Amino acid sequence: MKGHSGDVSDDFDVDAELGFAPAVSATGVERRPENTRKPRRRHSLSQRISAALVLFAALTGMGAAYATFATSSGADTSSAYQINAGHQLYEVSCITCHGANLQGVQDRGPSLVGVGGASVYFQVITGRMPATGQGAYEPRKTAKYGEAETRAIAAFVQSLGGGPEIPSGQLRGDDASIAEGGELFRVNCASCHGTTFKGAPLSAGKQAPSLNQSTDLVLWTAMLSGPESMPVFGDNELTPEEKRAIVAYVQTIKNSADPGGNGIDRIGPVSEAIVIWVAGVGALMVAILWIGAKTQ
């Protein structure tokens, strides 16, 4: 050791002689292992990576849970653009009678809270709303707004008030469901709309309208919303399959030819015979009187 030139702090020879590295060097300074800090740095880095992965997984899980909950709870999926467009149309044509917050205006219009987009679609697409006056019955008119504008108004009302949404997907059953649809229609609908969908007058000046111009979606939204005197047929009253069967029956009968020839708008065989008899006898009497007047 002393043979080294002046520097007695050379630990290499000491380590070699002792066979291990002493805790204190020859100079009296405590030795620190060279690799002490490096594992700590690696350990700290791995902890940070693990924490970041845990945070990322937690945020991902929360986002997925929210998306699942929002979808299952029936949250409105309409675009903000569509809702904003519907809001503008609402302020032009609806706010006077139904209020800024759908609360309704006394002696003008009812509240729209809870009616849903289905009711708005039915009323607007059939031209019943905006109404030109107040009465017991609001007849069908030429619609003021088209499909896109009607859906925009419905989306705005849906976003504020909730309620039954506009249905989507297949709304008409297949041919196998027509028989069931006919039975359901006769039980639930024919008493007001007639067996041939012509409609009929009701009490207090009201009227069950004709179904001849009704599309699949109009029929479905009417069942969901129950306009005027019509009862509401929710999924507890008529399942979606039963609604599809009714739509299939109505649309099939409307579009099918009368097997008996000209059925006078399908008002029924007895009624048709009476009409033909009265019209025929009346025409014959007119002809007799005309001939008699000519001969005098």
C-alpha positions in Angstrom: 0.0 0.0 0.0 2.8 2.4 0.9 4.5 1.6 -2.3 2.0 3.5 -4.2 2.9 7.1 -5.0 1.3 9.4 -2.5 -2.3 8.3 -3.0 -3.4 5.9 -0.3 -7.0 6.1 -1.3 -6.7 3.6 -4.1 -9.4 1.1 -3.1 -8.7 -1.3 -5.9 -5.7 -3.0 -4.1 -7.4 -3.0 -0.7 -10.4 -4.8 -2.2 -8.1 -7.3 -3.9 -6.2 -8.1 -0.7 -9.2 -8.3 1.6 -11.4 -10.1 -0.8 -14.3 -7.7 -0.2 -15.0 -4.0 -0.3 -14.8 -2.5 3.2 -17.5 -0.1 4.3 -14.8 2.6 5.0 -12.1 3.4 2.6 -8.5 3.9 3.5 -9.1 7.6 3.7 -11.8 7.2 6.4 -14.6 8.2 4.0 -17.6 5.9 4.1 -18.0 4.1 0.8 -21.3 4.0 -1.0 -22.1 1.2 -3.4 -22.0 2.4 -6.9 -25.4 0.8 -7.8 -27.4 2.2 -4.9 -29.1 5.0 -6.8 -29.8 3.1 -10.0 -32.3 0.5 -8.6 -34.1 3.4 -6.9 -34.5 5.2 -10.2 -35.7 2.0 -11.9 -38.1 1.4 -9.1 -39.4 4.9 -9.2 -39.9 4.8 -13.0 -41.8 1.5 -12.8 -44.0 2.9 -10.1 -44.9 5.9 -12.3 -45.6 3.6 -15.3 -47.8 1.4 -13.2 -49.7 4.4 -11.8 -50.3 5.8 -15.3 -51.6 2.5 -16.5 -53.9 2.2 -13.5 -55.2 5.8 -14.1 -55.8 5.1 -17.8 -57.6 1.9 -17.0 -59.8 3.7 -14.4 -60.7 6.5 -16.8 -61.5 4.0 -19.6 -63.7 2.0 -17.3 -65.6 5.1 -16.2 -66.1 6.1 -19.8 -67.4 2.7 -20.7 -69.7 2.6 -17.7 -71.1 6.0 -18.5 -71.7 5.1 -22.1 -73.5 1.9 -21.1 -75.6 3.7 -18.5 -76.5 6.5 -20.9 -77.6 4.0 -23.6 -79.6 1.8 -21.2 -81.3 4.7 -19.6 -82.7 5.9 -22.9 -80.7 9.1 -23.1 -81.4 11.2 -26.1 -79.0 10.3 -28.9 -80.1 13.2 -31.2 -77.3 15.4 -32.4 -76.9 18.8 -30.9 -77.3 20.3 -34.4 -80.7 18.6 -34.8 -81.9 19.7 -31.4 -80.8 23.3 -32.0 -82.6 23.3 -35.3 -85.7 22.0 -33.6 -85.5 24.6 -31.0 -85.5 27.4 -33.6 -88.6 25.9 -35.3 -90.3 25.4 -32.0 -89.9 29.1 -31.2 -91.4 30.0 -34.6 -94.4 27.8 -34.6 -95.0 26.3 -31.1 -93.9 28.5 -28.3 -97.0 30.7 -28.3 -99.3 27.9 -27.3 -96.9 25.5 -25.5 -94.6 27.8 -23.7 -90.8 28.3 -23.7 -90.2 25.3 -21.5 -93.0 23.0 -22.8 -95.1 24.0 -19.8 -98.2 24.9 -21.9 -100.2 28.1 -21.9 -103.6 28.3 -20.3 -106.5 28.4 -22.8 -104.0 28.0 -25.7 -102.1 24.7 -25.6 -101.3 21.8 -23.2 -98.0 21.0 -21.7 -95.6 18.9 -23.8 -93.6 17.6 -20.9 -93.5 13.8 -21.1 -95.3 13.5 -24.4 -92.1 12.5 -26.2 -90.9 12.8 -29.7 -93.4 10.2 -30.9 -96.4 12.5 -30.1 -94.7 15.5 -31.8 -94.0 13.5 -34.9 -97.6 12.2 -35.2 -99.1 15.7 -34.7 -96.7 17.6 -37.0 -96.2 15.1 -39.8 -100.0 14.8 -40.2 -100.5 18.6 -40.3 -102.5 18.7 -37.1 -99.9 20.9 -35.6 -99.4 23.8 -35.7 -103.1 24.1 -35.2 -105.1 26.9 -36.8 -107.7 27.0 -34.0 -109.0 25.2 -31.0 -111.7 22.6 -31.2 -112.8 19.2 -30.1 -111.2 17.6 -33.2 -108.2 18.6 -35.1 -108.4 17.2 -38.7 -105.5 16.1 -40.8 -104.1 18.8 -43.1 -101.2 19.3 -45.4 -98.1 19.2 -43.2 -96.3 22.5 -42.7 -93.0 20.8 -42.1 -91.2 18.0 -43.9 -89.7 14.8 -42.4 -86.4 16.4 -41.4 -87.9 19.4 -39.8 -90.5 17.4 -38.0 -87.9 15.1 -36.5 -85.9 18.2 -35.4 -88.8 19.6 -33.5 -89.5 16.1 -32.0 -85.8 15.9 -31.0 -86.0 19.2 -29.2 -89.1 18.3 -27.3 -87.7 14.9 -26.4 -84.5 16.5 -25.1 -86.4 18.7 -22.7 -89.5 16.8 -21.7 -88.7 13.1 -22.3 -91.4 10.6 -23.1 -91.9 7.9 -25.8 -89.3 8.3 -28.5 -89.8 8.0 -32.3 -89.4 4.2 -33.0 -86.9 3.0 -35.5 -86.2 -0.2 -37.3 -88.7 -2.6 -38.8 -92.2 -1.4 -38.0 -94.3 -3.8 -40.1 -94.7 -7.5 -39.4 -94.3 -10.2 -42.0 -97.2 -12.0 -43.8 -97.4 -14.6 -41.0 -98.5 -11.8 -38.6 -101.4 -10.4 -40.6 -104.0 -12.8 -39.1 -102.9 -11.9 -35.6 -102.9 -8.2 -36.5 -106.5 -8.4 -37.8 -107.6 -9.9 -34.6 -105.8 -7.3 -32.5 -107.2 -4.5 -34.7 -110.8 -5.7 -34.4 -110.4 -5.9 -30.6 -108.6 -2.6 -30.0 -109.2 -0.3 -33.0 -112.2 -1.2 -35.1 -114.8 0.2 -32.7 -113.6 3.7 -33.5 -111.7 3.5 -36.8 -114.1 1.0 -38.4 -113.3 -2.4 -39.9 -112.2 -0.8 -43.1 -110.2 2.1 -41.5 -112.6 4.9 -42.6 -113.0 6.4 -39.2 -116.2 7.4 -37.5 -117.7 10.3 -35.4 -117.3 10.1 -31.7 -119.0 11.9 -28.8 -118.6 15.6 -28.0 -117.7 16.6 -31.5 -114.7 14.4 -31.7 -113.9 12.0 -34.5 -111.7 8.9 -35.1 -109.8 9.7 -38.3 -109.4 7.6 -41.4 -106.2 5.5 -41.6 -106.0 5.5 -45.4 -103.2 8.0 -45.5 -101.3 6.7 -42.5 -97.7 5.4 -43.0 -96.2 2.7 -40.8 -94.5 5.3 -38.6 -97.7 7.4 -38.2 -99.7 4.3 -37.1 -96.9 3.4 -34.6 -96.5 6.9 -33.1 -100.3 7.1 -32.8 -100.4 3.9 -30.7 -97.5 5.2 -28.6 -99.0 8.7 -28.0 -102.8 8.2 -28.0 -103.8 11.4 -29.7 -107.1 13.1 -28.6 -109.5 10.3 -27.5 -107.4 7.4 -28.5 -105.9 5.4 -25.6 -102.2 5.0 -25.3 -100.9 1.6 -26.3 -97.5 1.3 -24.6 -95.5 -1.9 -24.7 -97.4 -3.1 -21.6 -100.7 -2.9 -23.5 -99.5 -4.0 -27.0 -96.0 -5.5 -27.4 -93.8 -4.3 -30.2 -94.5 -7.6 -32.0 -98.3 -7.0 -31.7 -97.9 -3.4 -33.0 -96.0 -4.7 -36.0 -98.7 -7.2 -36.6 -101.4 -4.5 -36.5 -99.4 -2.3 -38.9 -99.0 -5.3 -41.3 -102.7 -6.0 -41.2 -103.8 -2.4 -41.9 -101.3 -1.7 -44.6 -102.0 -5.1 -46.3 -105.8 -4.6 -46.4 -105.4 -1.0 -47.7 -103.2 -2.1 -50.5 -105.1 -5.2 -51.6 -107.8 -5.3 -54.3 -111.4 -5.9 -53.4 -112.1 -9.5 -54.5 -115.8 -8.6 -55.1 -115.0 -5.9 -57.6 -115.8 -2.3 -56.9 -116.6 -2.4 -53.2 -117.7 1.3 -52.9 -114.8 2.1 -50.7 -115.2 -1.2 -48.8 -118.1 0.0 -46.7 -119.4 -3.6 -46.4 -121.6 -5.9 -48.5 -124.9 -5.1 -46.8 -124.3 -1.3 -47.0 -123.1 -1.6 -50.5 -126.2 -3.4 -51.6 -128.4 -0.8 -49.9 -126.5 2.0 -51.7 -126.9 0.3 -55.0 -130.6 -0.4 -54.5 -131.3 3.2 -53.4 -129.2 4.7 -56.1 -130.7 2.3 -58.7 -134.3 2.9 -57.7 -133.7 6.7 -57.5 -132.2 6.7 -61.0 -135.2 4.7 -62.3 -137.7 7.1 -60.7 -136.0 10.0 -62.2 -136.0 8.4 -65.6 -139.8 7.6 -65.3 -140.6 11.2 -64.3 -138.5 12.6 -67.1 -140.2 10.4 -69.7 -143.6 11.3 -68.3 -142.8 15.0 -68.5 -141.7 14.6 -72.1 -144.9 12.8 -73.2 -147.3 15.5 -71.9 
